[in-house]
Structure formats: C-alpha cells, structure tokens
Amino acid sequence: MTTPTTESTSEDVSARNLELLSEVLAIDSTWGRETPLAEYMADKMRQWGVDDVQLVESMPGRYSVGGRIRGTGGGKSILFNGHLDTYEVSPDWTKEPFAATVEDGRIYGAGIADMKAATTAGLAVMRDIATSGRRPMGDVVFHGVSCHFEGGVGTRSLLEAGFTADAGICGEPTDNTIGTVHRGAAYLKVTTHGKQAHTSAKELGLNAIETMEPVLAGMRRFEGEMPYEPHPELPGGPNLNIGTIRGGTKHNQVPDRCEMTCDIRLLPSQDPYDVRDRAERMIEDLALEDPRIKATVEFSEHWLTGPRLPYEIDPESPIARSVADAVSSIGSTPAFRGIPFWTDMVPLAQAGIPAINIGPGTPPYSWADEWVEQSKYDEIIAIYSALAHQWCNQPR
C-alpha cells in the first residue's frame, strides 16, 4: 500500500473544503431567504456529531443556526460567526451565481465574499474537530446567522439561545487581514411636511418636495461639518450617502410629504445619536431662514432593528494576539487593518464577548461575478483551525 504524500493529502483537504463551499453556494440565501441554508448547516453538524445544534427563529420565518462542540473541560471557548444572508443577484452576472465556478485560482459565487467563504470556513472547522475524535479543552461554537442586514438580529438571537463563548471571530471580507476597529453608521430618515393641493390652485398648498431641496443641500454640507477625531486605521472623515427619496402621489397634485433616507458612516469617536441630533438642529436652522420648511428627523426602521455602533478593541488584547499567532503559525504574516463597514462584532461585544474580524474577500465585496481566491479560502480555514486549538487549550 502506498503512503499518501503530504502534497496529495493537502490537495485532498482542499478538495474537501471546496466541496463543502460548493454545497453552501448552491443554496440561495438571499436576504430574507436564509432558512434553507440554516437547515442545511444544522443537518451537516448533526451528521458530524456536533453536540448541540439548534435552529433559532431570529425574525418571523427566518432562522439562524447555532452549534456547539463541548470541550474536555477547563479551556477557553471560542465562536465563529458568519451571516447567511446575501444581497440580491445582479443581472450583470456572467457566471452561474449559485454554483462554485473555479477559474484561474478564483471561486465565483453569489455572496462568497460577503460572506459565505468565511462562514463555510467556520463550518469546516466544526466538521474537522467533531469528526477527528480529538477535542480541545474549551468549547467551539458556530453561528450561522440570518438577519445580519437588520443589524445583527441573528447574532443576538443565537446569543440569547445560549450560543456564547469567551471570544468571537467574525469573517467579514478583509482579505484575511485582522480587523480590530470599524466604522459605525447612522441611517437617518428626514421627512418634509407640506400641504396637498391641486396644480390649478397650487398657491393653496405647500410643496414638500420643494422644501426638501434646501434640506438635501444642507445634508451635503453636513457631511463635512460633523465633528470627529481622526483614526489612523480609518482614513478620512464621516461619509454620507443620500440613498432614497420619495415624494408626491400624482403629477397634478402638490405633494404634502417627501421622505429622504441617508446612510452616514461614522468614526469610532462619533455617536450615532449625537449625529442624529446635530442633523435635526441643522434642519431647524434652515427652517429659521425658510419658515416653509417643516421637517422631522429620525432613525430609519432598518437602523432601529440593530443600531450600527462603531467598534474598537485593543490590538494587544488576548484574542487579537491569539489571532495574530494563528496567522503566523501557518506561515503567513499578520496584518492589522481598519474595516470601513459594520460587523457583528458589535452585538458580540454588547454581550461581553471580545471579538476580532478576519475573513477572505477583497473590495468591493458584493458585485456581479463575486469571487474569493481559493488560496485565501484554504488559508482562512487553516487560521481558524489553528486558532481554535490554540485558544481553546488555554486554561480559563
């Protein structure tokens, strides 16, 4: 009998990991339709012998999945957190979005960067530990979360169901660099109020679209007027995008309301609630100049489901150093980078769980023919595996 070489064994492992990712990519888990993928992951973990597996309804009809491998005792626990929901598929795709197409070292698939590759990597670690017969001292926990885009609702529901740990890893796309700080966001809804009338007697009405015009100009100025402290890992100041505007009912009716929503990405020194209050005061000042302006400022319903607060943890914290050690242990060089978007590290931290982000994928994260380098996918599984064994074999 011929003993397999190290190279062939490595190829077998990579093929096995690719097969798991292919099965995950084949399941459409577009925002709001995460349940079939959660069920698939629950079935897999039960087959592998994961001790505790549970489907948790995070929002009506939308399930997340939690899994726990119980350690032998006395060690620190860790959880791997990844969201299942992905964005709508663009019609510009030239490849099959729900299949793992491998070309020139890249794996293509809908949501692979944001963030099915990293979520599957955490699932692969659960598989490898559960089937190996060699368990670390501490528990290893898996989060496959729905409702991430609602602000971490799925993560919060799994934590409430008992899937907690001493530290957490999120896998949002950072090209396998280590993220210890990220921006927050304020999603604001500004509504101008007018008075409906017919075009033939428009002087009897008040056009809410017209009174929105100075508000839009004011919001564009507001982007550069918000106070903040610069952060070395997050270049630039706050970013404001006016995302939607809606007003009026018919072409021949003076509109009595107009609604604008915007997304303001914030630095760790900024508080979303303070930003909302400042925007409100700015619009009040506009109304002093133009008494026709009658407006309300509030957080959008989408923001209120899970406030997008900024996040920062000390790069010298125990979990950050352990992640760096895990990266070094596989022959890579640890690199710390700020993250320009929001992650589920926030709900983990609010539950008292220090968290770090590291995952494959490069900007712009969600796009037609979305891809991840196969080598980076294999690498993140190796990093997660090394981290689980190193962290979970430390005494608590």
C-alpha positions in Angstrom: 0.0 0.0 0.0 1.4 3.4 -1.0 1.5 6.0 1.7 0.0 9.3 0.5 2.3 12.2 0.2 1.9 15.4 2.1 1.1 17.2 -1.1 -1.6 14.8 -2.1 -3.1 15.0 1.4 -3.1 18.8 1.2 -4.9 18.5 -2.2 -7.5 16.2 -0.7 -8.2 18.6 2.1 -8.6 21.5 -0.3 -10.9 19.5 -2.5 -13.0 18.5 0.6 -13.2 22.1 1.7 -14.2 23.2 -1.8 -16.9 20.6 -1.9 -18.4 22.0 1.3 -18.3 25.6 -0.1 -19.9 24.4 -3.3 -22.8 23.0 -1.5 -23.2 26.2 0.5 -23.1 28.4 -2.6 -25.7 26.2 -4.3 -28.3 27.3 -1.7 -29.9 30.6 -2.4 -29.9 32.5 0.9 -30.7 36.0 -0.5 -31.7 38.5 2.2 -34.9 37.1 3.8 -34.5 33.6 2.5 -31.8 32.2 4.8 -33.7 29.3 6.4 -32.8 26.6 3.8 -29.1 27.3 4.3 -29.5 27.3 8.1 -31.3 23.9 7.9 -28.6 22.5 5.6 -25.9 23.5 8.1 -27.8 22.1 11.0 -28.2 18.8 9.2 -24.5 18.7 8.4 -23.4 19.4 12.0 -25.7 16.7 13.3 -24.2 14.3 10.9 -20.7 15.1 12.0 -21.6 14.6 15.7 -21.6 18.3 16.9 -23.0 18.1 20.4 -25.6 20.9 20.5 -27.3 22.1 17.3 -30.3 24.4 17.2 -32.3 26.3 14.7 -33.4 29.7 16.2 -36.1 31.9 14.7 -34.4 35.3 14.6 -37.3 37.0 12.9 -40.6 35.5 11.7 -39.8 32.7 9.3 -36.1 33.5 9.2 -33.9 31.0 11.0 -30.3 31.1 12.2 -28.3 28.0 13.3 -26.1 27.5 16.3 -23.7 24.6 17.0 -21.5 23.7 20.0 -18.7 21.2 20.3 -18.2 20.6 24.0 -14.6 20.6 25.1 -13.0 18.2 27.5 -13.1 20.9 30.2 -11.2 23.8 31.7 -10.3 25.6 28.5 -11.4 28.9 26.9 -14.2 28.8 24.4 -14.5 30.5 21.0 -17.2 31.1 18.5 -17.1 31.5 14.7 -19.7 34.0 13.5 -20.9 34.3 9.9 -24.0 35.6 8.3 -26.1 33.6 5.8 -28.0 36.4 4.1 -26.6 37.8 0.8 -27.6 40.6 -1.4 -29.9 40.3 -4.5 -28.1 38.9 -7.5 -27.3 41.5 -10.2 -28.5 40.8 -13.7 -24.9 41.5 -14.8 -23.6 38.1 -13.7 -21.9 36.2 -16.5 -21.5 33.0 -14.4 -24.0 30.8 -12.6 -24.3 32.7 -9.2 -25.5 29.6 -7.3 -22.6 27.3 -8.2 -18.9 27.3 -7.3 -17.2 28.2 -10.6 -13.4 27.8 -10.2 -11.3 29.7 -12.7 -7.7 30.9 -12.5 -7.4 30.4 -8.8 -10.7 32.2 -8.0 -14.0 30.7 -6.7 -17.1 32.5 -8.0 -20.5 32.5 -6.4 -23.2 34.8 -5.0 -22.3 36.1 -1.6 -19.0 34.2 -1.5 -17.0 37.2 -0.3 -19.8 38.7 1.8 -19.5 36.2 3.4 -20.2 32.6 2.5 -16.5 31.7 2.2 -15.7 32.7 5.8 -19.0 31.2 7.2 -18.2 27.9 5.5 -14.7 28.0 6.9 -16.1 28.2 10.4 -18.4 25.3 9.5 -15.4 23.3 8.1 -13.6 23.7 11.5 -16.7 22.3 13.3 -16.6 19.4 10.9 -12.9 18.7 11.3 -13.0 18.9 15.1 -16.2 16.9 15.6 -15.0 14.1 13.3 -11.4 14.0 14.5 -12.0 12.4 17.9 -9.6 15.0 19.4 -11.4 17.8 21.2 -9.8 20.8 22.7 -10.3 21.7 26.4 -12.7 24.6 25.6 -15.9 24.7 23.6 -16.0 25.6 19.9 -19.2 27.3 18.9 -20.6 28.1 15.4 -23.0 30.9 14.4 -24.7 30.8 11.0 -26.8 33.9 11.3 -29.8 35.3 9.4 -31.0 38.9 9.7 -27.5 40.3 9.7 -28.5 43.1 7.5 -31.1 44.1 10.1 -28.2 45.0 12.4 -27.1 41.7 13.9 -30.5 40.4 14.9 -29.5 36.8 14.1 -26.4 37.0 16.2 -28.4 38.4 19.1 -30.9 35.6 18.9 -28.2 32.9 19.0 -26.5 34.6 22.0 -29.9 34.6 23.7 -30.3 30.9 22.9 -27.1 30.2 24.8 -24.5 30.0 22.0 -21.9 32.2 23.7 -18.2 32.0 24.2 -15.2 33.7 25.8 -14.2 35.2 22.4 -15.6 35.6 19.0 -14.4 35.7 15.4 -16.3 37.4 12.6 -15.4 36.7 9.0 -16.4 39.7 7.0 -14.2 40.2 3.9 -10.9 41.8 4.9 -8.5 39.8 2.6 -7.5 37.7 5.7 -6.2 40.8 7.5 -7.0 41.3 11.1 -9.7 43.9 12.0 -9.9 45.4 15.4 -11.8 48.6 14.6 -14.6 49.6 12.2 -16.9 52.4 11.4 -20.5 52.7 12.7 -23.4 54.1 10.8 -26.5 56.3 11.3 -29.4 55.6 9.0 -31.5 58.7 9.1 -34.9 59.4 7.6 -35.8 63.0 7.0 -39.4 63.9 6.2 -40.6 67.3 5.0 -44.3 68.0 5.5 -46.3 70.2 3.2 -50.0 70.6 2.3 -51.7 68.9 -0.6 -53.5 70.9 -3.3 -54.3 70.6 -7.0 -51.9 72.1 -9.5 -54.6 74.5 -10.6 -54.6 76.0 -7.1 -51.1 75.3 -6.0 -50.9 78.5 -4.0 -53.2 76.8 -1.5 -50.7 74.0 -0.9 -47.1 73.6 0.3 -44.8 71.5 -1.9 -42.9 69.2 0.4 -40.5 68.2 -2.5 -39.5 71.8 -2.9 -38.9 72.3 0.8 -36.7 69.1 0.7 -34.4 70.8 -1.8 -32.6 73.0 0.8 -32.5 70.1 3.2 -30.7 68.0 0.6 -28.1 70.8 0.1 -27.8 71.1 3.9 -27.2 67.4 4.3 -24.4 67.5 1.7 -22.8 70.3 3.7 -23.4 68.4 6.9 -21.1 65.6 5.7 -18.1 68.0 6.1 -19.3 69.8 9.2 -19.7 66.9 11.6 -17.0 66.9 14.3 -14.9 63.8 14.7 -11.4 62.6 15.8 -9.3 61.1 13.0 -8.4 57.4 13.3 -5.2 56.1 11.9 -6.8 52.9 10.7 -9.9 54.5 9.2 -8.8 57.3 6.8 -10.9 60.3 6.2 -14.0 61.6 8.0 -17.6 60.5 8.0 -19.2 59.5 4.7 -22.8 60.5 3.9 -24.8 59.0 1.1 -28.3 60.1 0.2 -29.8 56.8 -0.7 -33.5 57.2 -1.4 -36.0 60.0 -1.9 -39.8 59.6 -2.2 -42.5 62.2 -2.6 -45.8 63.0 -4.1 -48.7 60.9 -5.4 -49.6 62.3 -8.8 -48.1 64.8 -11.3 -51.1 67.1 -10.8 -51.0 67.1 -7.0 -48.9 69.3 -4.8 -47.1 66.8 -2.6 -47.8 67.0 1.1 -44.7 65.0 2.1 -41.3 64.0 0.9 -39.0 61.4 2.5 -35.3 61.1 2.2 -33.1 58.4 3.7 -29.3 58.6 4.1 -26.5 56.4 5.4 -23.8 58.2 7.4 -20.7 56.1 8.1 -19.1 57.2 11.3 -15.7 57.1 13.1 -15.3 55.5 16.5 -15.2 59.0 18.1 -18.8 59.7 16.8 -22.1 58.7 18.4 -25.0 58.0 16.0 -27.5 59.5 18.5 -25.4 62.7 18.6 -25.2 62.8 14.8 -29.0 62.5 14.6 -29.4 65.4 17.0 -27.0 67.5 15.1 -28.8 66.9 11.8 -32.0 67.8 13.4 -30.5 71.1 14.7 -29.1 71.9 11.2 -32.5 71.5 9.7 -34.1 73.7 12.4 -31.6 76.4 11.4 -32.6 76.0 7.8 -36.3 76.5 8.9 -35.3 79.8 10.5 -34.2 81.0 7.1 -37.1 79.5 5.3 -40.2 79.1 7.5 -41.9 76.9 4.9 -39.6 74.0 6.0 -41.3 71.7 8.4 -39.3 68.5 8.8 -38.8 65.6 11.2 -35.5 63.6 11.6 -35.4 60.1 12.9 -33.5 56.9 12.6 -34.8 54.6 9.9 -36.7 51.5 10.9 -33.9 49.4 9.4 -31.4 51.0 11.8 -33.5 50.6 14.8 -33.6 46.8 14.5 -30.0 46.8 15.4 -28.1 50.1 16.0 -24.9 50.2 14.0 -22.4 51.4 16.6 -18.7 51.7 15.9 -16.4 49.1 17.3 -12.8 49.0 18.6 -10.8 46.5 20.6 -7.1 46.8 21.7 -4.8 45.1 19.1 -2.9 43.8 22.1 -5.9 42.1 23.7 -5.6 38.4 24.3 -7.9 37.4 21.4 -6.2 39.8 19.0 -2.8 38.4 19.8 -4.1 34.8 19.5 -5.4 35.5 16.1 -2.1 37.0 15.1 -0.3 33.9 16.4 -2.6 31.7 14.5 -1.8 33.6 11.3 1.9 33.2 12.0 1.5 29.5 12.8 0.5 28.7 9.2 3.4 30.7 7.7 1.6 34.0 6.9 2.3 37.4 8.2 -0.3 39.0 10.4 -1.5 42.4 9.2 -3.9 44.7 11.1 -6.3 46.9 9.1 -9.3 49.1 9.9 -12.7 48.0 8.5 -14.8 50.6 6.6 -18.1 48.8 7.2 -20.1 47.4 10.1 -19.8 43.9 11.6 -21.5 41.6 14.1 -18.6 42.3 16.5 -20.8 44.9 18.0 -23.6 42.6 19.3 -20.9 40.1 20.4 -19.2 42.9 22.4 -22.5 44.1 23.8 -22.9 40.5 25.2 -19.5 40.8 26.8 -17.6 38.8 24.1 -14.4 40.4 22.8 -14.3 39.9 19.0 -11.9 40.1 16.1 -12.7 40.0 12.4 -10.7 38.1 9.8 -12.0 36.7 6.5 -11.3 36.3 2.8 -12.6 38.6 0.1 -11.5 42.0 -1.3 -13.4 45.2 -2.1 -16.0 45.9 -3.4 -17.3 42.8 -1.6 -20.7 42.4 -3.3 -20.8 42.6 -7.1 -21.5 40.7 -10.3 -19.3 37.7 -10.6 -18.3 37.9 -7.0 -15.2 35.9 -6.1 -12.7 34.8 -3.5 -9.2 33.5 -4.1 -9.2 29.7 -3.4 -5.8 30.0 -1.7 -7.3 32.6 0.7 -10.3 30.3 1.4 -7.9 27.4 2.3 -5.8 29.8 4.3 -8.7 31.1 6.5 -9.7 27.5 7.3 -6.2 26.8 8.4 -6.1 30.0 10.5 -9.5 29.3 12.2 -8.4 25.7 12.9 -5.1 26.8 14.4 -6.9 29.5 16.5 -9.5 27.0 17.8 -6.8 24.6 19.1 -4.5 27.3 20.4 -7.2 29.4 22.2 -9.4 26.5 23.4 -6.5 24.7 25.0 -5.6 27.7 27.2 -6.9 27.3 30.8 -9.7 29.7 31.6 
